[in-house]
Amino acid sequence: MSQIHRPDGPRRRLLGAFLLAVALMTGVSAPQARSPDRAVIRLSCPENAQPRDPLCRAMIQALAETAAGPTVIRTVARGDEAPTRPGDIGMALHVTKHGDGVLSGHLVWQKGPDGARQTGQAHRMTLRDTSFSPEICEQFTRELLKATPDLHATLTAP
C-alpha cells in the first residue's frame, strides 16, 4: 500500500506560495470567481503598488493562509474593493509609513455589500535595517491581520 506524503510547516507554506503564484499568473475564470461556494476577497494594495509588489504579494499570501474556506483573492484598484455578495470581503491595505527603519499601516475592510466599513488598528514594525525584504513583508502582513481581530475572526470562521 502506498502512502501519501503531506508537506508540513515551511514546506506547506512554500507549496501554498507556489500554488498562489501559479493562480496569480494564470488568473481565475469568471465562473470560478462567481461560484457561490467561494468567498471573494477584493484587495486593494497601497497606492502606486502593483499586485506583484512584495507587500501586496505578502498580503495575498497571508490572506490565503488565514482564510478558512475556499476563497478567491482578487487585487483591485483603490476604491473598487467594495464586496458585491454577502459572504465576500472588501479590503484596502494602507501603508502610513515606509522608511527610516519603520513600516506601519492598517486595514480598512467590509464584509458584504451592506456591512459597515471598519478600520483596523494601526500596526507599526521597527526594522533593524532599512531593507524591505519579502520576509519583512510577510511578517508585517501576518501581524497586521492579527492586529485586526474582527477581520481575523471573519477570515477564520468556517
GIKAQUI-V410957 format. One record per residue. OMEGA is omega in radians with two decimals (999 if undefined). D_FIRST is the distance of its C-alpha to the first C-alpha in whole Angstrom. Layout:
BEGIN
omega;d_first
OMEGA;D_FIRST
OMEGA;D_FIRST
END
This chain:
BEGIN
omega;d_first
-3.14;0
3.11;4
3.08;7
3.10;10
3.10;13
3.14;16
3.11;19
3.07;22
-3.09;26
3.13;27
3.12;24
3.11;24
3.12;28
3.09;28
3.11;25
3.13;27
3.12;30
3.13;29
3.09;28
3.13;32
3.12;33
3.13;32
3.12;33
-3.12;36
-3.09;37
-3.12;35
3.12;37
-3.11;36
-3.13;38
3.12;40
3.11;38
-3.09;35
-3.12;38
-3.12;40
-3.06;37
-3.13;38
3.13;34
3.03;35
3.10;37
3.02;39
3.12;41
-3.03;44
2.95;44
-3.13;48
3.13;47
3.13;51
-3.12;53
3.10;53
3.08;50
3.11;47
3.13;44
3.07;43
-3.08;45
-3.12;43
3.11;44
3.10;43
3.14;40
3.11;39
3.10;40
-3.14;38
3.13;35
3.10;36
3.14;37
3.13;33
-3.04;32
-3.07;34
-3.05;34
-3.05;32
3.10;31
-3.03;31
3.01;34
3.13;36
3.13;38
2.98;41
-3.10;44
3.10;47
3.08;51
-3.12;52
-3.14;54
-3.05;51
-3.11;49
3.13;50
-3.11;47
-3.13;48
-3.08;45
-3.11;45
-3.09;42
-3.14;42
3.00;43
-3.11;46
3.11;47
3.08;49
3.13;48
3.05;52
-3.09;52
3.08;55
3.09;56
3.13;54
-3.13;56
3.09;58
-3.13;54
3.00;54
3.13;51
-3.14;52
3.10;51
3.12;50
2.97;49
-3.04;50
-3.11;48
3.06;48
3.12;46
-3.09;47
-3.11;50
-3.13;52
3.11;51
3.03;53
-3.11;53
3.10;52
-3.13;53
3.13;50
3.09;51
3.08;52
-3.11;50
-3.14;51
3.09;50
-3.10;52
3.12;50
3.04;51
-3.03;52
3.12;53
-3.09;49
-3.02;48
3.06;44
3.13;41
3.09;40
3.12;43
3.13;43
3.13;39
-3.12;41
-3.08;44
3.07;42
3.14;39
3.12;42
3.07;45
3.13;42
3.12;42
3.10;46
-2.95;46
3.14;45
3.09;45
3.13;43
3.13;41
3.12;40
-3.12;41
-3.07;38
3.11;35
3.12;36
999;34
END
